[in-house]
Amino acid sequence: MTKTINLTLKVWRQPSTESKGGFETYHASDISTDMSFLEMLDVVNEKLTMDGKEPIAFDHDCREGICGQCGSVVNGRAHGPEKGTTLCQLHMRHFSDGDTIAIEPFRARAFKVLKDLMVDRSALDKVIQAGGYVSVNTGGTPDANAIPISKEIADKAMDAAACIGCGACVAACPNASAMLFVSAKVSQLALLPQGRPEAARRVTAMVRTMDRMGFGNCSNERECEAECPKEISITNIARMNREFFKAGFFSAVK
């Protein structure tokens, strides 16, 4: 038999970027513990719509923990209380009957609130556009074994590439730093031979764009690592710092 719970939700409502926002209280009744957090919000929105009220705006797409679109701060934690879990993968069985849940958008200077729980994360896209790619000649698909790569290096590159760009690291950081995100994108290419030719230009361009977008500095608090739904390691930040230092050193020598 499916268990149901009743909840009190304190949700941040903000009509637009220019408007002032505030918390509003809603009651979510008979919520199945089998539901995901976003499905719970769907039920709340259905009732709001039936009552002729404005539904809560929130980001979502795949609802499978892949796209990185969903994300809110739940009771003070990005993506909620469960480690290594996106908001769409968070299930209501992790909450208890009678709980009060505070839900608000990711907070950062670089993430403007668009409406309610929706934020503009295009600053992350601009960082990727600055250098998160490799330049290759067009033509036929190269053989997968043409460039041998050890399993250890391939595993590290894949671990970094697991980043979905949700922005939880920024929301969790007291300085709203994007260092974990940027370092993951730098690492996944810097570790591979395909990424070495453009390594110096890449890390320089991405770090400068990150600073220009208004993200804060990293002060080694490690909240980013703790709240990342893909559990990206802060060792990537150390690697990015080394890459940035090398890029500056060789540029000065030249």
N, C-alpha and C positions, 0 to 999 in steps of 0.2 A: 504493500500500500504506500502510495506517494505521500510524503510528509509535506505539510504546508506551514508557512510562518507568516507572521504579520510584522511589518517594519515601519519605522518612521524615517522618512528621507528628508534631509536638509540639503536642497539642491541649489547650486549657484545659478541664478537667472540673470541674463544680461542681454537686452534686445539687440545691441550692436556694439561695435568697437568704441564708438563715441559716447555711448550711454553709460550711466552708472549701473552697477549690478549689485545684487544682494542675495542672501539665502532665502528661499521659500520652503515651507514645510509641506510635505505630502505624506499620505498614509497609503502604504502598499499592503493590501490584504490578500490572504490566501495565495501567497507566492510559493510555488512548488520549489522544493530544494533541488530538484533536477534541472531547474532553469539555469542558464548562464546569467551573468550580471546584465548583459545587454538585453537579453530576453525579458528580464525583470523590468528594465526601463521601457521596453516595448509595451508591456502590460500597463504600466503606469501611463504611458503616452496614449494608449487606446482609451483609457478611462478619461483622461484630460480632454481628448478629442470629443468623446461622447458628451462630456459636460460643456462643450463649446469653448474650451480654454486652449491656449497655445501649448502644443506639446514641447517637451524638452528636446533641444537640439544637441545631438552628440555625433561624433565621428565614428564611422564603422565602414567596413567593406567585406572582407573575406569571412570574418568571424571564425577563423581557424588558426589565429596566432601567426599568420604569415605576412600580411600586408603592412602592418605597422600603423594602420589608420586609427584604430581605437586608442583610447587613453584618457584617463581622468585620474584625479587624486581622490582616493577613497579613504576616508578617516586618516588623512595626513600622509598616505603612501601612494606613490605612483603605481597604477594598475592594481591597487589593493593589497591585502595582507599576505597573499601567497607568493612564495619565492619562485622565480622562473616561470611566471604566468602572465600572459597578457590579460587585459580587462575582459576581452571576449571569451577567454578560457576560464575565467574565474566563475565558479559555481556558487549558487546560493546556499549550498549545504555547509559552506564555511562561515555562515552567519547563524545567529540564534533568534528564536522567536522573541519579539519585543525589542530587538536591537534598534538603535538610532544610528543611521549611516549618513555621514557628511560627504557630499560629492561636489567637487569643484574642478575647474579646468587646470591644465598645466600652467604654472606661473613662471614667466620669464620675460625679460625685456624684449627678447627676440621673437617671442610667441604672443602676438596680439590676439586677444579674445575676439572671435568673430561673432559668436552668438552662444550664450549659455555655456555648454561644455566644449564647444568647438573652438580650436585655436588655429592660427595661421602658422604652419610649420615650413613654409617655403624657404626660410633661411637655411634649413638643412639642404634643400635642393640646390641652392646657390653654392654651397660648399662643394657639393658633388660636381656641379657644373664647372667649378674652378679647376678640378684636376682628378676627380674620382673615376678615371678611365685609363685605358691604354690605347695608343694609336697603332693601328695595324693596317697593312695593305689589304685591299679587297681581293677576292678571288676564291678559290676552292678551300674547303675546310681542311686545315692542316691535320696531319696524323697526330693522334693523342699522345703517342710515345716519341714524338719528334724531339721534345725537350725533356730529358729525364729529370724528375723531381723526387726527392726522397720523401718517404711517408711522413716523417717527422715534420718537415717543412710544409707539406701539403695539408697535414692536419691542423697546423697552426694557422695557415692561411684560411682554411675552411671555418675554423673557430671564429676568426675575425669577420669573415664574410657572413656569418650568421646574423649579424646586426640587421634589424629591420627598419631602423631609422624612425622609431616611434617617438623619440624625444623624452622618454622617461628619465634618462640620465640627466638631462637638462633640468627637468622638473624636480628631481630629487636633490640636485646639487644646491647647497646654500648660496653659491655664487652664480647659479644658472650657467655653468660651464658646459660646453659641448665637446670637451676634450675626449671623452670616451667614444662618442660617435665618430668624430673625425679621426681619431687614432685607429679605430677599427677599419675604417675605409682606407686609410694610408697603409696599414699593416697588411691587409689582404692582398695588396698589389706589391708592396715593398719586399715581401717575403718571396715572391715568385720572380723567376728570371725575366718573364714578360714585362714586369713592372719596373725593372732596374734602369733601363735607358732614360726614362722620364722621372725618376725618383726625386731628384733634387728640385726640379721645376714643380712637380706635383705637391710635395709637402709644403713648399714655400707658398704656393698659390692658395692651397686649402687653408693653411693656418692664417694667412693674411685675410682671407675672406671670412673665416670664422670670427676674427677680431672685428672686422668691419660690420658684421651683422649684429654686433652688440652682445655677444655671449661673454660671460665672465671668465675669470682666470681659475685654473685648477689649483686647489690648495690641499690636495691629497686627503680629502675627507672620506672617500670611498663609498659615499651614499649611491653614487652612480652604479658601481659594481653590484651593490646590494639590491638595488631595485630593477636592474636591467632584466627584462623578461627572457632574454637569451643568454644571460649570465656571461656577458663579455668581460674578460679580465682586464684590470687596469695595467697589466704588463704591456698592453698595447700602447698605453700613454707613454711609458718609458721608451718604447721602440720609436714612437713618433718624435719624441724629444731628441733622441739620438739622430734620427734622420734629418730633423730640422737643423740641428747643430752642424752636422756634416755638410748639409747644403750651404749653410752660411760660411763655413770654413773654406770650402773649395771655391766658393764664389769670390771670397776675399783674396785667396791665393792667386786666382786667375786675374 
